[in-house]
Amino acid sequence: MPQYKQQTAEGVRWFCKFIYRGPESGTIKTKLKRGFITRRDAKQYEEDFLEELTADKTVSLSEQKLT
């Protein structure tokens, strides 16, 4: 999922925003995290977050990636 560029007083920062399905309730949730210095850092955060969710084996990757 995409990462976004944001202009701040400190310069350019990146943030990621993605949608996933909560493992406990199955509801659709949105995750937003800001303040990454590079786009690569934002992408890595997103991948790590989704990997942690799939570690439960209760949520499949296809259920998480909603478009």
Secondary structure, DSSP 8 states (H G I E B T S, - for coil): --EEEEEETTEEEEEEEEEEE-TTT--EEEEEEEEESSHHHHHHHHHHHHHHHHTTSSS-HHHH---
